[in-house]
Amino acid sequence: MVGVNNTITWINQDNLSQHTVVTNIVPAGGTQVDLILGTNQTFTVTFKVPGLYHYYCMWHPGWMRGTIDVLPASSG
């Protein structure tokens, strides 16, 4: 879980292959992600819309996948 306006960084530490990060479920107005990470590359996204973001690697969808829960800003 992260709060609104926080970032997530993907790091490809696989020295042998590229991987992708593709969002397939995003809340309305949320950031879509569709990228290829080469070996030792990183990519950072700042999430500005709360909700659940589901993502996967298009080459390894059975086991390289995840969900990011972005929480709304606190009103306190």
C-alpha positions in Angstrom: 0.0 0.0 0.0 1.1 3.5 -0.8 -0.6 6.8 -0.4 -1.6 9.2 -3.2 1.4 11.1 -4.6 3.8 8.4 -3.6 6.0 6.4 -6.0 6.6 2.8 -6.9 9.9 1.8 -8.6 10.3 -1.4 -10.6 13.8 -2.7 -10.9 14.8 -5.4 -13.4 17.6 -7.3 -11.6 17.4 -10.2 -14.1 20.8 -10.1 -16.0 19.5 -12.4 -18.7 16.1 -11.1 -19.9 13.9 -8.1 -20.3 10.5 -7.9 -18.5 7.5 -5.8 -18.9 5.2 -3.9 -16.6 1.7 -3.7 -18.0 -1.4 -2.5 -16.1 -4.5 -4.3 -16.9 -6.8 -2.9 -14.2 -6.6 0.8 -13.3 -9.0 3.1 -11.4 -10.8 5.8 -13.5 -8.3 8.6 -14.2 -5.4 6.5 -13.0 -2.0 6.1 -14.7 -1.7 3.3 -17.3 1.7 1.6 -17.4 3.0 -0.2 -20.5 6.8 -0.6 -20.6 9.7 -2.8 -21.3 12.5 -3.0 -18.7 15.8 -4.0 -20.0 18.4 -5.7 -17.7 19.3 -3.5 -14.8 16.8 -0.8 -15.8 14.4 1.0 -13.4 11.1 2.8 -13.9 9.2 4.9 -11.4 5.6 5.9 -11.4 3.9 8.5 -9.1 0.3 7.5 -8.3 -2.1 10.4 -8.1 -5.4 8.5 -8.1 -6.4 6.2 -5.3 -7.6 2.6 -6.0 -6.2 -0.8 -7.0 -3.7 -1.1 -9.9 -3.1 -4.6 -11.2 -0.1 -5.2 -13.4 1.8 -8.2 -15.0 4.8 -9.1 -17.2 3.4 -9.9 -20.6 6.1 -12.6 -21.1 5.6 -14.2 -17.7 1.9 -13.5 -16.7 1.4 -16.6 -14.7 3.9 -15.6 -12.0 5.1 -12.0 -12.5 2.2 -10.0 -11.5 1.1 -7.8 -8.6 -1.4 -5.3 -7.2 -0.7 -1.8 -5.8 -3.2 -0.4 -3.4 -3.1 3.4 -3.5 -4.8 4.9 -0.5 -6.6 8.3 -0.6 -5.0 11.3 1.0 -5.8 11.6 4.7 -8.3 14.3 5.6 -6.7 14.9 9.0 
